[in-house]
Each structure stands twice: as structure tokens, then as C-alpha cells.
């Protein structure tokens, strides 16, 4: 494809607005990146998770309001499969 005088490079996948888009519509790489980013957010919150004065309900609220939105960002664009659901469930169970 040519735009103006410049030939555009054809790629298999690229990142746009934080989501990894593949030319075949496969969301596996994007899901893996999202889980990794949410895991990093979870790790940054480790000092909060270890405070015993904060009750479990508050910690779960933090998980649901900070970590989970990170992992499901742009999930409406994914072709869902049992494999993707399983990976998301495993990540959630690990964080809980």
C-alpha cells in the first residue's frame, strides 16, 4: 500500500493505544500483554496488600477498581475463546 509517495510496511502485529493488534485478529498476544501489565500494577500495590490493618473487603475493592480494569482494557475487541477465558481466570485467582 502506498500513501502519497511512501510505501507502507506490512506487519503482522502492532501496538495502538496500548492494545496489540494482529493482522489475523488473534488476541492471545494482547491478552498476555494485558495480564503482564495488570501483574505489574498488582506488584506495585504489594505494600498495601501486606498491611494487616486494611481489611480484605477494601483490598478486594482496590483489586477490582485498579488491577482488573488494567487487564480488561479493550477486551471488547477480543475474539473470546476458552483459552483466553482460562488465562484471565488463572490471573484473577493468582491475584486473589
Buried (B, 14 or more C-beta within 10 A) or exposed (E): EEEEEEEEEEEEEEEEEEBBBBEEEBBBBBBEBBBEBBBEBBEEBEEEEEEEEEEEEEBEEBBEEBBBEBBBBBBEEBEEEEEBEEBBEEBBEEBE
